[in-house]
Amino acid sequence: MLVTARTVALAAAAVALSLAPALSPGLVTTAQAVDGPAPDPLDAQAIRDMATALAVTAKYVDEDQALKDGYVRHGKCLLNPFGPGAMGYHYVRDAYWGSTDPSKPTALVYSPETDKNGKHRLYAVEWMVSDKDQDLTTTEDRPSMFGLPFDGPMPGHWEGMPRHYDLHMWAYKKNPAGRFHNWNPSVTCPGATPSTPASASTSTSNPTPAHQHP
């Protein structure tokens, strides 16, 4: 797919429309008007960056194209240990590790299940950045994109993966928890038993655990 200025402009318009409720009368004009973490709809750069991410990753609805472009599946389907939901399978392009460029997502997240043609469906795109000091107790190097801080730092999810920060954008599957929430309550892993442990509090006074990785 050829990404042109017109393609990005059209995608930006779609992004702006998706965030339109935040600009409705009676609602605050910030991300808090959208379920879950989301960019400020008045942040023009954030909207353009989201549009760029959508424009460049649209071709990856075809799983074969992702493999052709160097995205390799790593690890297993990730299940949320803090409560309901999961992610799916991560396909990582090593050349884009550490990227905070909206046009170069580190990973693509695909469905746990396959369609009638035996292909996994594209759900989300993700950016991953190593934790510089590999110390989970410090966050001075936390990156951000779209006006949002990355999640983490957190341990690696498979052998050889460093402690890191990451940011998900559920661009191709609706996430009831919010487009930029890392776990999607509507996703499950094969053979998984739904879990709602006490640590996965739904209280607004302590929402952090449900927005973390293991």
Disulfide bonds with the S-S distance in Angstrom:
Cys77-Cys189 2.05
